[in-house]
Amino acid sequence: VHRFGSFFYKKLALTATPDASASPPDPTRTRVDYDAITRWTASVDIFSKRFVFVPICEAFHWSLAVLCNLDTLGSPAKDPRAAQRRPVILIFDSLQLHRGDRTATP
């Protein structure tokens, strides 16, 4: 389990720019400057974590993103039960103000 501070998402969102490489152009897709957030991830391998919590505050409204099963990405699972898990992002937003149709590309 890993938890980011409340400024992580803000920093991540500030680096997002429209993705000009999307074909056809899609205004909901963004490209993120991951170099700008390396300080937040330098001391922890988030891809070895089963759960990563990301608090989100936009327009005075709080919600929570939970990145689940990141430990199943990339390498074969050592635990046979882990092979049955898939990576998922859960968004907990009581007022449904944060749209789920926005995506980012690496």
BAGU-974087 format. One record per residue (C-alpha): chain; x, y, z; residue number from 1; residue in three letters. Coordinates in steps of 0.2 Angstrom, whole numbers, padded with zeros to 4 digits. Example, Ala and Ser with C-alpha at 12.3 -4.5 7.8 and 13.67 -1.06 7.14 Angstrom:
<atoms>
 ch     u     v     w   i  aa
  A  0062 -0022  0039   1 Ala
  A  0068 -0005  0036   2 Ser
</atoms>
This chain:
<atoms>
 ch     u     v     w   i  aa
  A  0000  0000  0000   1 Val
  A  0006  0018 -0004   2 His
  A -0002  0034 -0002   3 Arg
  A  0002  0050 -0011   4 Phe
  A  0000  0067 -0003   5 Gly
  A -0014  0079 -0008   6 Ser
  A -0003  0089 -0019   7 Phe
  A  0003  0074 -0030   8 Phe
  A -0013  0075 -0041   9 Tyr
  A -0012  0094 -0042  10 Lys
  A  0006  0093 -0049  11 Lys
  A  0001  0079 -0061  12 Leu
  A -0014  0089 -0067  13 Ala
  A -0003  0105 -0070  14 Leu
  A  0009  0095 -0081  15 Thr
  A -0006  0089 -0092  16 Ala
  A -0006  0096 -0110  17 Thr
  A -0018  0092 -0125  18 Pro
  A -0012  0076 -0134  19 Asp
  A -0008  0082 -0151  20 Ala
  A -0003  0065 -0157  21 Ser
  A -0021  0058 -0154  22 Ala
  A -0028  0052 -0171  23 Ser
  A -0042  0059 -0173  24 Pro
  A -0039  0073 -0162  25 Pro
  A -0048  0071 -0145  26 Asp
  A -0049  0086 -0133  27 Pro
  A -0052  0074 -0118  28 Thr
  A -0035  0065 -0121  29 Arg
  A -0020  0073 -0112  30 Thr
  A -0001  0070 -0112  31 Arg
  A  0007  0071 -0095  32 Val
  A  0025  0076 -0092  33 Asp
  A  0030  0062 -0080  34 Tyr
  A  0048  0070 -0077  35 Asp
  A  0039  0083 -0068  36 Ala
  A  0033  0071 -0055  37 Ile
  A  0048  0060 -0053  38 Thr
  A  0052  0067 -0036  39 Arg
  A  0035  0060 -0029  40 Trp
  A  0039  0042 -0036  41 Thr
  A  0058  0042 -0034  42 Ala
  A  0058  0034 -0016  43 Ser
  A  0044  0021 -0020  44 Val
  A  0041  0008 -0034  45 Asp
  A  0022  0011 -0036  46 Ile
  A  0022 -0004 -0048  47 Phe
  A  0026 -0016 -0034  48 Ser
  A  0011 -0010 -0024  49 Lys
  A -0006 -0018 -0023  50 Arg
  A -0015 -0002 -0019  51 Phe
  A -0010  0016 -0022  52 Val
  A -0021  0030 -0015  53 Phe
  A -0022  0047 -0024  54 Val
  A -0032  0060 -0015  55 Pro
  A -0039  0073 -0028  56 Ile
  A -0045  0091 -0024  57 Cys
  A -0052  0101 -0038  58 Glu
  A -0064  0116 -0036  59 Ala
  A -0065  0113 -0017  60 Phe
  A -0071  0095 -0019  61 His
  A -0062  0080 -0013  62 Trp
  A -0062  0063 -0021  63 Ser
  A -0051  0048 -0021  64 Leu
  A -0042  0038 -0034  65 Ala
  A -0037  0020 -0029  66 Val
  A -0025  0012 -0041  67 Leu
  A -0027 -0007 -0038  68 Cys
  A -0016 -0022 -0043  69 Asn
  A -0001 -0012 -0050  70 Leu
  A  0010 -0026 -0044  71 Asp
  A  0002 -0037 -0058  72 Thr
  A  0009 -0025 -0072  73 Leu
  A  0025 -0030 -0082  74 Gly
  A  0032 -0046 -0074  75 Ser
  A  0024 -0063 -0072  76 Pro
  A  0016 -0065 -0055  77 Ala
  A  0025 -0075 -0042  78 Lys
  A  0008 -0079 -0033  79 Asp
  A -0004 -0089 -0043  80 Pro
  A -0018 -0079 -0036  81 Arg
  A -0010 -0063 -0042  82 Ala
  A -0012 -0069 -0060  83 Ala
  A -0030 -0068 -0058  84 Gln
  A -0030 -0050 -0053  85 Arg
  A -0031 -0036 -0066  86 Arg
  A -0025 -0017 -0064  87 Pro
  A -0040 -0006 -0060  88 Val
  A -0043  0012 -0056  89 Ile
  A -0057  0016 -0044  90 Leu
  A -0063  0033 -0042  91 Ile
  A -0073  0038 -0026  92 Phe
  A -0083  0054 -0029  93 Asp
  A -0099  0056 -0020  94 Ser
  A -0104  0071 -0030  95 Leu
  A -0098  0064 -0047  96 Gln
  A -0090  0080 -0051  97 Leu
  A -0074  0072 -0058  98 His
  A -0077  0065 -0075  99 Arg
  A -0071  0047 -0078 100 Gly
  A -0069  0049 -0097 101 Asp
  A -0053  0059 -0097 102 Arg
  A -0038  0048 -0101 103 Thr
  A -0019  0051 -0102 104 Ala
  A -0006  0043 -0113 105 Thr
  A  0012  0040 -0107 106 Pro
</atoms>
